[in-house]
Amino acid sequence: MPVWSRIMQLVDTAIRCRNLKKTYDGKVEAVRGLDLEISAGECFGLLGPNGAGKTTTIEILEGLLQPTSGEVEILRRTWEGNERELRELLGISLQETRLSEKLTVRETVNLFSSFYHYPASTQHVLEELSLTEKADAMVGKLSGGQKQRLAVATALAGNPKILFLDEPTTGLDPQSRRQLWEIVRGFQQHGGTVLLTTHYMDEAERLCDRLAIIDQGKIIASGTPAELIAGLSGHHVVEFAIGGNNGFGDDLWSRLPGVQSVRNEDGLYYLQVDEPHHTIPALLSAVQQRGAQLAHLTTRQASLEDVFVQLTGRHLRED
Amino acid sequence: MALPQLETEPRHMEAPVAVNGRWAGYRALLGARMKELWREPEVIFWVFVFPILLALGLGIAFRNKPAEVTAIAVVSNSRAQSVLDLLRRSPAQAGIHADVLDEKTALDRFRLGQYALVVTADDSGFHYRYDPARPESVLARTQVDDGLQTASGRADPVKTEATQSSEPGARYIDFLIPGLLGMNLMNSGMWGIGFAVVDMRQRKLLKRFIASPMRRTDFLLALGSSRLVLMILEVILLLGFGVLAFRMKVEGSWLAILLVAGLGAISFGGVGLLTASRAQKIESVSGLINLVMMPMWIFSGVFFSYERFPQVVQPLIKALPLTALNDALRGIILQGASLSSQWMPLVIMALWGGISFLIALKWFRWS
């Protein structure tokens, strides 16, 4: 691909929405004023807990739901009056579609590619998604990971410019998840734009160029994963527990050098710090002075999960 | 109206190997639907095997048998023997079997249906005990009375003659098979469209389809066409079975039969689509489909003629689509009627199908 067209793509807007709102039955506000601008060639993630409004948002962008108010532009086109044309250019995988069990993998991909004016070759799509061996197997006989790959295959059957994936790896084993990430990266490397939703922070962190953290129908933070983590006060987390907890107040820990914030969850303390090499010695001596024992101590880089917790006080997944 | 900025470049996976024409989607949808049906053993059974089994069972149960021997009881007393003698000399003797029993046993067995009539002879003549609600009992009374009177010397004032007739075309099986065909077209139309659509909606497959550039009209056309293909098989199998197994005679043209059956299949497809236009769950559409079909199983003359229902409800019965379909099929198959003479039932079917389809389109939910 010539360099100039690569550059043109990067400055081109693939998906844009402004002040998007969706209210169900006049009372449930699923999306409450959302702005997005996604460039061509980007992999963009919508990260948020269940019920945050991710699916509603992505289905509005896919033209499957009518927003209560707000503007949507896909490839600089509104859905109104351009639906046929846009559908030819998009590949969509819904959250849970149960494809016909009595068709084979190949027949299923052929069916979907028949809807497009310029379809991809079925053989090629099956190869990309490592489904060649299963091409003649009935859909009903596939494993969860294979079914999910097939769902993505049907989305790629029309050679799309933009791929929409709604929670593509929910419920999959780690290996199947990594396989799907590879597929998404491959699509992106060929110049495709990806919009996906997820409630896995590791998925968002590794796969997405940029992401928006959504909670209760609003974007509460957005940027590259690195920017979001850098935006935290304290890029490191020190986790520890005290043996036989004897009533230490949180304010003791927040007075330690370099500590930005303190969280206590069921006896486990999380200190958000900038410089662990200053905080940890101080922590150890503070514990020793009081004649207590550390039951547990680790330190790690802050993650998107910490970003979410700091912003909302809740976890992404309430298990 | 392609916009220049949206030219196909860049293609991410590879250059397109083929360009799909206008009808590629329709053909693929129809192909997929037929494969799915063919791979579903239940469909094969209910659409093809079940009606044939039903025809076979009913055809055997209600086959035309040679006139049955009527069993009667004669109460044993001094005159019982004279009754038997008279009967033996009467022209009805071949059709009557008489047992001499004491009164109590005779009446008990009469009550159980073992005897159709109890005859008691005394000085004044013969006394018959019969049940006016049992046709064979009424018949036995006439038969026996006739025999006894003639044997006792009654002279008939007019000479009469009769010829026996049980030709193909007027038997119960001849009446039944077109009715079963109509019912089968209704069943498979309602289930084949209604159930399939709700199932796909529940599986979010309908939503997935409309997320692609699939044309919605192609989807509905493919569903309708799959019904027509099945319809042809249903007609050939069931009528063919009647012809081969029961020596049934098809009087009208096969083309006219296929056209009527096709209209019926499409009409019930429309009604099926209407019942399925909103339902989210298979359970709710199943109830709805049964609710719609139930009255027609009873009133539309599948197993017996609807002339048995009171005169006031006849116009309502005739307005039902299955009644129309059955009437047209019987007219053509049994009486060799022309297509144009069946315009009334054809119009009724077209109206049911057309109006249902239009409402279904207005109500239809893809998700």
Interface residues (C-beta under 8 A of the other chain):
Chain A: M1 S5 Q9 E62 L64 L75 R76 R77 R84 E85 R87 E88 L89 L90 I92 L94 E96 T97 R98 L99 S100 K102 L103 E107 N110 L111 F112 S113 S114 F115 Y116 H117 Y118 P119 A120 S121 H124 V125 E128 T154 L156 G158 N159 P160 K161 F187 H190 G191 G192
Chain B: M1 A2 L3 Q5 L6 T8 E9 P10 R11 H12 M13 E14 P16 V17 A18 V19 N20 A24 G25 R27 A28 L29 A32 K35 E36 R39 E40 R203 K204 L205 K207 R208 F209 I210 A211 S212 P213 M214 S367
